[in-house]
Amino acid sequence: HSTQQQTRMKPKLSIIVIVYRMSRQAMNTLYSLSAHYQRNVCEADYEVLVMENLSDDSLNASDITALGNNFRYFPRHETSASPVNAINEGFREAQASFIGLIIDGARIVTPRVVEYAIAVARTSENPLLATPTFNLGPYLHYKNIDFEYTEETEKQLLEQTLWKQNGYRLFDISNLGEANPRGLFQPFMESNCYFTSKSNFSAIGYADERFQLPGGGSLNLHMFRSIGMLTQCTHYWMMIGEGSFHQFHHGVTTAQQDGREEKLTQFREQLEAIWQGRFPALEREPLLIGAANSHCQNFLHYSAERGQIRFNRLHEKRRVFCQDDWHRPAFCYQRDSTDITKFDPR
């Protein structure tokens, strides 16, 4: 096909990025989604929809379009403190049948995220693909005051790392995120960069408009688990050797500020009311995709050690390892938890 014909074809993947009052961080995120940075893909393969609720720190439209012809910018005058309306507008505008969602635009991704998302889209009709979550810097961001971690500290850290030349260096300056604090081989509470079919998003009613609390409250946790529990979502994938890296900003719960615990309590209570009880992580055994590059080895080693501890503990209690695989109607393995062999690395 000619270049002109390719640009008229529908993209294989749409990525929705939600932005509010984080221009520096969002531009880093958007650069990491550009074809200048992503490997083994071209602009015609995917589109990036930038849904920004305007503020006193908004993006420059020309800076976004300069990143590539596959970027589309939607500045929005939003009255709600939640991103739910922006997300649903993104779903309406998305041209592809496979969609990625980054609900917090302050998350830089590694260089093969788009490639693997497109690959997974080909595997089955309605898969779910999760990207592990990390935080830039040595500490969790909600402890930034205690450890004197500022935006300026982070800017210098990123400049020294030269991440735009090699995005995998982000692993060298990061720690595990709260979504997966025990590593990559245990259940995720959520993913802050995940991909699934438009059919799956439709089946859960897209972004639930009940989540109108600041920042959306626990909306992302609700959506991620809801999709993972769908019968039609037959395959759950996790990227290994890739990640989304949270940049420090004064987010609703990602900075050390007064009232944070009260907000988290409010978010949890709403989530538990909707799910009619304690909200657990998604316990499905993932298929792994990706290359285990040298920069992520320390995280993989830690994850393997923690994963073995959990494996052995559940084995001793004669419990299944992935409860949601056990309970979902699509589960087709033998349901005999006594027939589980304890893992011995020797």
C-alpha positions in Angstrom: 0.0 0.0 0.0 1.1 3.5 -0.6 1.8 5.8 2.4 -1.4 7.8 1.6 -3.5 4.5 1.6 -2.0 3.5 4.9 -2.9 6.7 6.6 -6.6 6.2 5.6 -6.7 2.7 7.1 -8.0 2.3 10.6 -5.3 1.9 13.2 -4.7 -1.4 14.9 -4.7 0.2 18.3 -6.1 3.3 20.0 -4.5 4.6 23.2 -6.5 7.0 25.4 -4.4 9.2 27.7 -6.2 11.3 30.3 -4.5 14.6 31.3 -5.2 17.2 33.9 -2.8 19.8 35.3 0.4 18.0 34.5 1.9 19.5 31.3 5.5 18.5 32.0 4.7 15.0 33.0 2.2 14.5 30.2 4.6 15.6 27.5 7.1 13.0 28.7 4.3 10.4 28.6 3.2 11.3 25.1 6.8 11.3 23.8 7.1 7.8 25.2 4.1 6.8 23.1 5.4 8.3 19.9 6.8 6.4 17.0 10.1 8.2 17.6 10.5 6.2 20.8 8.4 3.1 20.5 10.2 0.2 18.7 9.1 -1.9 15.8 5.9 0.1 15.0 5.0 3.0 12.8 2.5 5.9 13.1 0.0 4.1 10.8 -0.2 1.2 13.3 -1.8 3.1 16.2 -3.3 6.4 17.3 -3.0 8.3 20.6 -6.0 10.2 21.9 -5.0 13.0 24.3 -8.1 13.8 26.4 -7.2 16.9 28.5 -9.5 18.5 31.1 -8.2 22.1 30.8 -6.6 23.8 33.8 -4.0 26.6 34.6 -1.3 24.1 33.4 -2.6 22.9 30.1 -0.7 21.4 27.1 0.2 23.2 23.9 -1.6 21.7 21.0 1.3 22.3 18.6 3.6 20.4 20.9 1.3 17.4 20.7 0.9 17.4 17.0 4.7 17.7 16.6 5.0 14.2 18.1 3.4 12.6 15.1 0.4 12.4 12.7 -1.1 9.7 14.8 -1.8 12.1 17.8 -5.2 13.6 18.3 -5.8 16.3 20.9 -9.2 16.9 22.6 -9.1 19.9 25.0 -12.1 19.8 27.3 -13.9 22.2 29.6 -14.9 19.7 32.4 -17.0 20.5 35.5 -16.5 17.2 37.2 -13.5 16.4 39.4 -13.5 12.9 37.9 -11.9 11.8 34.5 -14.9 9.5 33.8 -16.4 11.8 31.2 -13.1 12.4 29.4 -12.5 8.6 29.3 -15.9 7.9 27.8 -15.4 10.6 25.2 -12.1 8.9 24.3 -14.0 5.6 23.8 -16.4 7.3 21.4 -13.6 8.8 19.4 -11.3 5.7 19.3 -11.1 4.3 15.8 -9.5 0.9 16.6 -11.2 -2.1 18.0 -8.4 -2.7 20.5 -7.9 0.1 23.0 -5.3 1.1 25.7 -6.2 3.2 28.7 -3.8 5.4 30.6 -6.0 7.1 33.2 -3.2 9.1 34.7 -1.2 11.0 32.0 1.9 11.2 34.2 3.1 7.7 33.3 6.0 7.2 31.0 6.1 3.8 29.2 8.9 1.6 28.0 9.8 1.2 24.2 8.0 -2.0 23.2 4.6 -1.5 25.0 2.8 -0.6 21.7 4.4 -3.5 19.8 3.3 -6.0 22.4 -0.2 -4.6 22.6 -0.6 -5.0 18.9 0.8 -8.5 19.1 -1.6 -9.5 21.9 -4.6 -8.1 20.0 -4.0 -10.7 17.3 -4.0 -13.7 19.8 -7.7 -13.9 20.6 -10.9 -11.9 20.3 -11.1 -10.2 23.7 -7.8 -10.4 25.6 -6.7 -8.2 28.5 -3.1 -7.0 28.6 -1.6 -5.4 31.8 1.6 -3.4 32.1 3.3 -3.5 35.5 3.5 -0.2 37.4 6.6 1.6 38.8 7.4 4.9 40.5 10.3 7.1 39.5 12.7 7.7 42.2 13.7 5.6 45.3 10.5 6.1 47.2 6.7 5.9 46.9 5.5 9.4 45.8 3.0 9.8 48.7 6.1 10.1 50.9 7.6 12.9 48.9 7.8 15.4 51.8 9.4 13.0 54.2 12.2 12.2 51.7 12.4 15.7 50.1 11.5 14.4 46.6 10.3 17.2 44.4 9.5 17.7 40.7 12.9 19.4 40.3 14.6 16.3 41.9 12.8 14.1 39.4 13.6 16.4 36.4 17.3 16.1 37.2 17.0 12.3 37.6 15.4 11.9 34.2 17.9 14.2 32.5 20.8 12.2 34.0 19.3 8.9 32.9 18.9 9.8 29.2 15.7 7.8 29.1 14.7 9.2 25.7 17.7 7.4 24.2 17.0 4.1 26.1 13.7 3.9 27.9 14.7 0.8 29.8 17.0 2.9 31.9 13.8 4.0 33.7 14.1 0.7 35.6 17.4 1.9 37.1 15.8 4.9 38.8 12.5 3.4 40.0 10.7 1.4 42.6 7.6 -0.9 42.4 4.2 0.8 42.3 1.4 0.3 44.8 -0.6 -1.6 42.1 1.9 -4.5 42.2 4.1 -3.9 45.4 5.0 -7.7 45.8 6.4 -7.9 42.3 5.3 -9.0 38.9 4.3 -12.6 39.6 1.5 -11.9 42.1 -2.1 -10.5 41.5 -2.3 -6.9 40.3 -4.8 -4.5 42.0 -4.8 -2.5 38.8 -2.7 -1.6 35.8 -2.1 2.1 34.9 -1.5 1.2 31.3 -3.7 -1.7 30.1 -5.2 -2.8 26.8 -8.3 -4.7 25.8 -11.0 -4.9 23.2 -13.6 -2.3 22.7 -16.1 -5.1 23.1 -14.8 -5.7 26.7 -15.0 -2.1 27.5 -18.6 -2.1 26.2 -19.5 -5.1 28.2 -18.6 -3.3 31.5 -20.5 -0.2 30.4 -17.2 1.7 29.6 -16.2 4.1 32.5 -18.8 3.9 35.2 -20.3 7.3 35.8 -20.9 6.6 39.5 -17.2 7.3 40.0 -17.4 11.1 40.3 -15.0 11.5 43.2 -11.7 13.5 42.7 -9.4 11.8 40.3 -12.1 9.2 39.7 -11.6 7.6 43.0 -11.2 3.8 42.5 -12.5 3.9 39.0 -9.4 2.3 37.4 -9.4 -0.6 39.9 -13.1 -1.2 39.2 -12.6 -1.2 35.4 -9.5 -3.4 35.4 -11.1 -6.1 37.6 -14.5 -5.9 35.9 -12.8 -6.6 32.5 -10.7 -9.4 33.9 -13.8 -11.1 35.3 -15.7 -11.1 32.0 -16.4 -14.6 30.7 -15.6 -13.4 27.2 -12.2 -12.2 28.3 -10.6 -15.6 27.8 -6.9 -14.6 27.9 -5.1 -12.4 30.5 -1.6 -11.3 29.5 1.1 -9.4 31.4 4.1 -7.6 29.9 7.4 -8.8 31.3 10.4 -6.4 30.9 8.1 -3.4 30.2 6.4 -0.9 32.5 4.6 2.3 33.1 6.5 4.7 35.3 4.7 7.3 37.5 6.1 10.8 37.5 5.7 12.9 40.6 2.9 15.4 40.5 0.4 16.7 43.1 -2.2 14.0 42.3 -5.2 13.3 44.5 -3.5 10.3 46.2 0.0 10.2 44.8 1.5 13.1 46.9 1.9 13.6 50.6 -0.8 16.0 51.6 -3.4 16.5 54.3 -6.6 14.5 53.9 -5.0 11.7 51.8 -6.1 8.9 54.2 -9.7 10.2 54.4 -9.9 10.3 50.6 -8.6 6.8 50.3 -11.2 5.6 52.9 -13.9 7.3 50.8 -12.6 5.7 47.6 -12.5 2.3 49.3 -16.0 2.5 50.7 -17.5 3.4 47.4 -15.7 0.5 45.7 -16.8 -2.0 48.4 -20.4 -0.7 48.1 -20.4 -1.4 44.4 -18.7 -4.8 44.8 -20.8 -5.7 47.9 -17.8 -6.4 50.1 -14.0 -6.4 50.2 -12.5 -5.6 46.9 -9.7 -8.1 46.0 -7.0 -8.0 43.3 -7.6 -9.8 40.0 -6.4 -13.4 40.6 -5.9 -14.8 37.1 -2.8 -16.6 35.9 -1.3 -14.4 33.2 0.4 -15.3 30.0 3.7 -13.5 29.7 4.9 -11.5 26.8 8.1 -9.5 26.3 11.9 -9.6 26.6 13.5 -9.7 30.1 16.1 -6.9 29.4 19.0 -6.4 31.7 17.6 -3.3 33.3 14.7 -5.1 34.9 16.6 -8.1 36.3 16.5 -6.9 39.9 12.8 -6.5 39.8 12.4 -10.0 38.2 14.6 -11.5 40.9 12.6 -9.9 43.7 9.3 -10.9 42.0 10.4 -14.5 41.7 11.4 -14.7 45.4 8.1 -13.2 46.5 6.1 -15.3 44.1 7.6 -18.5 45.5 6.7 -17.5 49.0 3.1 -17.0 48.0 3.1 -20.3 46.0 4.3 -22.3 48.9 2.0 -20.6 51.4 -1.1 -21.4 49.4 0.1 -24.9 48.6 0.4 -25.6 52.4 -3.2 -24.4 52.9 -4.3 -26.5 49.8 -5.7 -23.4 48.2 -5.8 -22.6 44.5 -3.3 -20.0 43.3 -5.6 -18.0 41.0 -9.1 -17.8 42.6 -10.7 -15.9 39.7 -9.6 -18.6 37.2 -11.2 -21.1 39.6 -14.5 -19.3 39.8 -14.9 -17.9 36.2 -17.2 -20.0 34.0 -14.6 -20.2 31.3 -12.2 -22.0 33.7 -11.5 -25.4 32.2 -8.7 -26.9 34.2 -9.1 -29.8 36.7 -10.5 -28.3 39.9 -8.5 -30.4 42.3 -6.4 -28.2 44.6 -4.8 -31.3 46.2 -3.1 -32.1 42.9 -0.6 -29.2 43.2 3.1 -29.9 43.4 5.1 -27.6 45.6 7.6 -25.7 43.6 11.3 -26.5 44.5 13.8 -24.4 42.6 16.5 -27.1 43.1 
